[in-house]
C-alpha cells in the first residue's frame, strides 16, 4: 500500500502531533508499506527531500508565517502529484491545507482519512479570532471532503464541537506510543546529572512551554506541595525557550520560576531525545499534564510515563483524563485549579503503588504495530468501497 501522510510540521519539529505522525509512518514502513510524508520546509536549512527511517519526506517551501501556521504557495501543486501517485491519503489536523488535499483525493478516487489531534484555541486577540475562524472553516471543509475521521478517544469526540458534526464517519483509535527500554546505568547517570541531591519527590512535566499547557497551574500548586514535601523538585522536559507565539507567556512566568530554580525546586531540561526520555521517566515519582483547553486531546507523555510505572495527574479535559481512568494510574484534577492539582499530586505521592497500573499491558495497548493494524483495516475497507 502506498500511503501519503500530509501535515504542516514534521521532524525535526517536536510536538505530540509530529511524534504521533512519525511513529505511525515508521510502523507502516516496518510492515512493508511505502510511505511519503508531505510537509512544510518551516526551517529553510532543512532539506527539501530526505529519507528518514525508511520514510520519504518531502518539504514544501514556506513563504510566510501566520500565527502558529505557515503559508506555502506551492503546497497544492506538490499535493496534486503526490495524491495521484498514492493509494490512500492520511491528513493530520489541524492543518490549513487539508481541504485542498482532501479534494484532490476525492477527485482522483483515493480514500482520504483525517487524523484529528485537537481543537485549535489560540490566545484571544483580534487577529487570532480571524485565524480561528479560518482554521475552523478549513477543518470543516476537510471533514466534509474526507471519507473517514480518526481521533484518539470517544470521550474527546463526544466533547469536541468539530468531531460531533462528523459522528457518522468517526473511529477512535488509541495513539501509538513507543520508547526505548530504560537502561539502569543511563537512569542513574540521568539522576546524577539532573537531580538536586537529596531532593524528592520528583514531579515531571513534559511539554512545550506554552499557555495552553497550564504551567502556571503547576507553579501555583507548588507552594502547597512544598508544605508537605519541602524537598520536592520539578523536572520540566521540552522546549522552553523561543517557543513560537509564547514569548509574552514566558516573560510573565519566568521570574517566578527563577526563584524556584535558585532553591532547587525546578529545573528545565530542554528537548530530550527518546533515549534521554527513557532515562527521564524512571526518575519521576509522578508526571502531571495540567493542560487548560482542547488543544490537548490526550497527553502522550502520560502513556510514556505509565510504561515506566510512573502515575499521572492530568487535568479533567476530555481525552486527557482518559488514560488514568482506563488504566487506574493516577488522579484527575480540576481544570485550572491549583489546589485540586496539588491535592491530586499529593494523593498520588502518598499512594504510588496504588496507582502504578500494569506497565506491560499498557505498553502492548499502545504499541505502534497495534495502532497501525487498526489503520490498515480502516484503509483496506475504504479502498474496497472505492
Buried (B, 14 or more C-beta within 10 A) or exposed (E): BEBBBBBBBBBEBBBBBBBBBBBBBBBBBEEEBBBBBBBBBBEEEBEEEEEBEEBBBBBBBBEEEEBBBBEBEEBBEBBBEBBEEBBBBBBBBBBBBBBBBBBBBBEBEBBBBBBBBBBBBBBEEEEBEEBBEBBBEBBBBBBEBBBBBBBBBBBBBEBBEBBEBBEEEBBBBBBBBBBEEBBEEBBEEBBEEBBBEEBBBBBBBBBBBBBBBBBBBBBBBBEBBBEEBEBBBBBBBBBBEEBBBBEEBBEEBBEBBEEBBEEBBBBBBEEBEEBBBBBBBBBBBBBBBBBBBBBBBBBBBBBBBBBBBBBBBBBBBBBBBBBBEBBEBBBBBBBBBBEBBBBBBBBBBEEBEBBBBBBEEBBEBBBBEBBBBBBBEBBEEBBEEE
